[in-house]
Amino acid sequence: MPLLSLANELLQLIAEFLDTEEDINSYTQTNCRLYVLLNPYLYRHTIKHFGGSALLWAVKHGKGLAAAKLLELGSDMESTNTHGQTCLSLAAGLGHEELVKLLLARYNICIDARDLNGQISLSRAAEYGHENIVNLLLATGGVNPASIDVDGRTPLFFAAERGHEAIVKVLLSTEGVNANYKDNNGYTPLTLAAGSGHTEVVKMLLSIGNIDLNPDDYFHGRTPISWAAGRGCTDVVQMLVATKGVSLEFEDHEGQTPLALAVRYGHEAVAKILQSLRG
């Protein structure tokens, strides 16, 4: 008897006797009739045996249609991967904008769920430069833009260190964001931006009226210009020396000024700029 001559309930009964998800998937793809009949069963089987991990897989790989179907059938959107990341956090960090929209549309989504590093979805989107997702999360009104992870860093830290100018700009205009906050090492967003050579980000941070120009970190005792000088970030150094209030004589824990650090690490152009200011 040909397979397709069987009644629908018998075709579904065959699927129930298949052991693996791969076997069921192959069976459903035999032809259009089986696909329409058994595809919902495949999703229910996946949720039953794999729970939220199936949804995490779909999110990780950007499978929007599969994720939508799994959510419709009750898959747990708050389940986490081995890093403690929820589906929303995972989608935000990977830049899957449509999946973020899909998840945010669920009324009971936990927007500020923390992973094992204490990071929320906004932190991950800010770190990896996903501007649209940052805006989507902020627009919900339910995200904490000043959320602190286990290292004492807020979303602004990640955007500043990576040089994501547009994200830094939107975070600086968001209520509750403190640009002078120090992380567990005593770094501020300005310290990280300066030491990473992100000139435009430094410029934005300097435009804040109350920005701390000379915050020293806890371990080295270095200020933003010290880090910029020691790493040879010439453009940043030029911008900082032109800013009133930046100390060129601040000594770190080893008694080194920005000029001394530039000389120590062989950054001739920076050393010339700083030496010229001494007359």
C-alpha positions as CSV (number, residue, x, y, z in Angstrom):
1,M,0.0,0.0,0.0
2,P,1.5,3.4,-1.0
3,L,2.4,5.6,2.0
4,L,0.3,8.5,1.0
5,S,-2.8,6.4,0.7
6,L,-2.8,6.1,4.5
7,A,-5.1,8.2,6.6
8,N,-3.7,11.3,8.3
9,E,-3.9,9.8,11.8
10,L,-1.8,6.8,10.6
11,L,0.8,9.0,9.0
12,Q,1.1,10.9,12.3
13,L,1.3,7.6,14.2
14,I,4.3,6.6,12.1
15,A,6.0,9.9,13.1
16,E,5.5,9.1,16.8
17,F,7.5,5.9,16.3
18,L,10.5,7.7,14.9
19,D,13.3,8.1,17.4
20,T,15.2,11.2,16.4
21,E,14.4,14.7,15.4
22,E,16.4,14.2,12.2
23,D,14.3,11.2,11.2
24,I,11.0,13.1,11.9
25,N,12.3,16.1,9.9
26,S,13.2,13.8,6.9
27,Y,9.8,12.2,7.1
28,T,8.0,15.5,7.1
29,Q,9.9,16.6,4.0
30,T,8.9,13.6,1.9
31,N,6.2,15.8,0.2
32,C,4.0,18.8,0.8
33,R,1.1,16.9,2.4
34,L,3.4,15.3,5.0
35,Y,5.1,18.7,5.7
36,V,1.8,20.5,6.3
37,L,0.5,17.6,8.4
38,L,3.5,16.9,10.5
39,N,5.5,20.1,10.8
40,P,3.6,21.2,13.9
41,Y,4.2,17.8,15.4
42,L,8.0,18.2,14.7
43,Y,8.0,21.5,16.6
44,R,6.0,20.0,19.5
45,H,8.4,17.1,19.6
46,T,11.4,19.5,19.7
47,I,9.9,21.5,22.6
48,K,9.0,18.4,24.5
49,H,12.5,16.8,24.2
50,F,14.8,19.9,24.0
51,G,12.8,22.6,25.8
52,G,14.2,26.1,25.5
53,S,17.5,24.9,23.9
54,A,15.6,24.5,20.6
55,L,14.6,28.2,20.8
56,L,18.1,29.2,21.7
57,W,19.5,27.3,18.7
58,A,17.0,29.1,16.4
59,V,17.9,32.5,17.9
60,K,21.7,31.8,17.6
61,H,21.4,30.9,14.0
62,G,18.9,33.7,13.1
63,K,16.1,31.4,12.2
64,G,13.2,33.8,12.6
65,L,10.4,31.6,11.4
66,A,11.5,28.6,13.5
67,A,11.8,30.9,16.6
68,A,8.3,32.3,16.0
69,K,6.8,28.9,15.7
70,L,8.5,27.6,18.8
71,L,7.3,30.6,20.8
72,E,3.8,30.1,19.5
73,L,3.9,26.5,20.7
74,G,5.1,27.6,24.2
75,S,8.9,27.3,24.1
76,D,10.5,28.9,27.1
77,M,12.0,32.2,26.0
78,E,13.7,32.7,29.4
79,S,15.8,29.6,29.2
80,T,19.5,30.2,29.1
81,N,22.6,28.9,27.3
82,T,25.9,27.8,29.1
83,H,26.8,31.5,29.4
84,G,23.6,32.3,31.2
85,Q,22.3,34.3,28.2
86,T,18.6,34.4,27.5
87,C,17.2,34.4,23.9
88,L,16.9,38.2,24.0
89,S,20.4,38.7,25.2
90,L,21.7,36.2,22.6
91,A,19.8,37.9,19.8
92,A,20.9,41.4,20.9
93,G,24.6,40.4,21.0
94,L,24.5,38.7,17.6
95,G,22.6,41.6,15.9
96,H,19.5,39.6,15.0
97,E,17.2,42.7,14.9
98,E,14.0,40.9,13.7
99,L,14.4,38.3,16.4
100,V,14.8,41.0,19.0
101,K,11.6,42.6,17.8
102,L,9.8,39.2,17.9
103,L,11.0,38.7,21.5
104,L,10.2,42.2,22.7
105,A,6.6,41.7,21.4
106,R,6.1,39.1,24.1
107,Y,4.5,41.0,27.0
108,N,6.2,39.0,29.7
109,I,9.8,39.1,28.4
110,C,12.5,39.9,31.0
111,I,14.4,42.7,29.3
112,D,17.1,43.1,32.0
113,A,17.9,39.4,32.6
114,R,21.6,39.1,33.4
115,D,24.0,36.5,32.1
116,L,26.8,34.9,34.1
117,N,28.9,38.0,33.6
118,G,26.1,40.2,34.9
119,Q,25.5,41.7,31.4
120,I,22.0,42.5,30.1
121,S,20.9,42.6,26.5
122,L,21.6,46.3,26.2
123,S,25.2,45.8,27.3
124,R,25.7,43.1,24.6
125,A,24.1,45.2,21.9
126,A,26.3,48.2,22.9
127,E,29.5,46.1,23.0
128,Y,29.0,44.7,19.5
129,G,27.8,47.8,17.8
130,H,24.2,47.0,17.1
131,E,22.8,50.5,17.1
132,N,19.3,49.7,16.0
133,I,18.9,47.1,18.7
134,V,20.2,49.5,21.3
135,N,17.5,51.9,20.2
136,L,14.8,49.2,20.3
137,L,15.7,48.2,23.8
138,L,15.8,51.8,25.1
139,A,12.5,52.5,23.4
140,T,10.8,49.9,25.6
141,G,11.3,52.0,28.6
142,G,11.9,48.9,30.6
143,V,15.7,48.6,30.3
144,N,18.2,50.0,32.8
145,P,20.8,51.9,30.8
146,A,23.0,52.1,33.9
147,S,23.0,48.4,34.6
148,I,26.3,47.2,36.1
149,D,27.9,43.9,35.3
150,V,30.3,41.9,37.5
151,D,33.2,44.1,36.4
152,G,31.3,47.2,37.4
153,R,30.8,48.2,33.7
154,T,27.6,49.8,32.2
155,P,26.6,49.6,28.6
156,L,28.4,52.9,28.0
157,F,31.8,51.3,28.9
158,F,31.4,48.7,26.2
159,A,30.4,51.2,23.5
160,A,33.2,53.6,24.4
161,E,35.9,50.9,24.5
162,R,34.9,49.5,21.1
163,G,34.5,52.9,19.5
164,H,30.8,52.7,18.6
165,E,30.2,56.4,18.2
166,A,26.5,56.3,17.4
167,I,25.8,54.1,20.4
168,V,27.9,56.3,22.7
169,K,25.9,59.3,21.5
170,V,22.5,57.8,22.2
171,L,23.6,56.5,25.6
172,L,25.0,59.9,26.7
173,S,21.6,61.4,25.9
174,T,19.8,58.8,27.9
175,E,18.6,59.6,31.4
176,G,20.4,57.7,34.2
177,V,23.7,57.2,32.3
178,N,26.7,58.4,34.3
179,A,29.8,59.1,32.1
180,N,32.0,59.5,35.2
181,Y,31.2,56.1,36.7
182,K,34.3,54.0,37.5
183,D,34.4,50.2,37.0
184,N,36.0,47.8,39.4
185,N,39.5,48.7,38.0
186,G,38.9,52.4,38.3
187,Y,38.5,53.0,34.6
188,T,35.9,55.4,33.2
189,P,34.4,55.4,29.7
190,L,36.8,58.2,28.9
191,T,39.8,56.2,30.1
192,L,38.8,53.2,27.9
193,A,38.1,55.4,24.8
194,A,41.3,57.3,25.2
195,G,43.5,54.2,25.7
196,S,41.9,52.6,22.7
197,G,42.5,55.6,20.4
198,H,38.8,56.3,19.7
199,T,39.1,60.0,18.9
200,E,35.5,60.7,18.1
201,V,34.3,59.0,21.2
202,V,36.7,61.0,23.3
203,K,35.5,64.1,21.7
204,M,31.9,63.3,22.6
205,L,32.8,62.5,26.2
206,L,34.8,65.8,26.5
207,S,31.8,67.7,25.4
208,I,30.0,66.8,28.6
209,G,30.2,69.7,30.9
210,N,31.0,67.8,34.1
211,I,33.2,65.1,32.7
212,D,36.1,64.1,35.0
213,L,39.2,64.8,32.9
214,N,41.8,63.2,35.2
215,P,40.3,60.0,36.7
216,D,43.1,57.7,37.8
217,D,42.6,53.9,37.8
218,Y,43.2,51.8,40.9
219,F,46.0,49.5,39.7
220,H,48.3,51.8,37.7
221,G,47.1,55.2,38.8
222,R,46.9,56.4,35.2
223,T,44.6,59.0,33.7
224,P,43.1,59.0,30.2
225,I,46.0,61.0,28.8
226,S,48.5,58.7,30.5
227,W,46.9,55.7,28.8
228,A,46.7,57.5,25.4
229,A,50.3,58.5,25.7
230,G,51.5,55.1,26.7
231,R,49.7,53.5,23.8
232,G,50.7,56.0,21.2
233,C,47.3,57.4,20.5
234,T,48.5,60.6,18.9
235,D,45.2,62.1,17.9
236,V,43.7,61.5,21.3
237,V,46.7,63.1,23.0
238,Q,46.4,66.1,20.8
239,M,42.7,66.5,21.7
240,L,43.4,66.1,25.4
241,V,46.3,68.5,25.6
242,A,44.0,71.1,24.0
243,T,41.4,70.6,26.7
244,K,41.6,72.9,29.6
245,G,41.9,71.0,32.9
246,V,43.7,67.9,31.6
247,S,46.8,67.4,33.8
248,L,50.1,66.8,31.9
249,E,52.1,66.3,35.1
250,F,49.9,63.7,36.8
251,E,52.1,60.8,38.0
252,D,51.0,57.2,38.1
253,H,51.9,54.7,40.8
254,E,55.4,54.4,39.4
255,G,55.9,58.2,39.3
256,Q,55.5,58.3,35.5
257,T,53.9,61.3,33.7
258,P,52.3,61.0,30.3
259,L,55.5,62.2,28.7
260,A,57.5,59.6,30.6
261,L,55.1,56.9,29.4
262,A,55.3,58.0,25.8
263,V,59.1,57.9,26.0
264,R,59.1,54.5,27.8
265,Y,57.1,52.8,25.2
266,G,58.7,54.5,22.2
267,H,56.0,56.8,20.9
268,E,58.0,59.5,19.5
269,A,55.2,61.6,18.0
270,V,53.4,61.7,21.3
271,A,56.6,62.5,23.2
272,K,57.2,65.5,20.9
273,I,53.8,66.9,21.4
274,L,54.1,66.6,25.2
275,Q,57.7,67.9,25.3
276,S,56.7,70.9,23.2
277,L,54.2,72.0,25.9
278,R,57.0,72.2,28.4
279,G,58.8,75.0,26.4
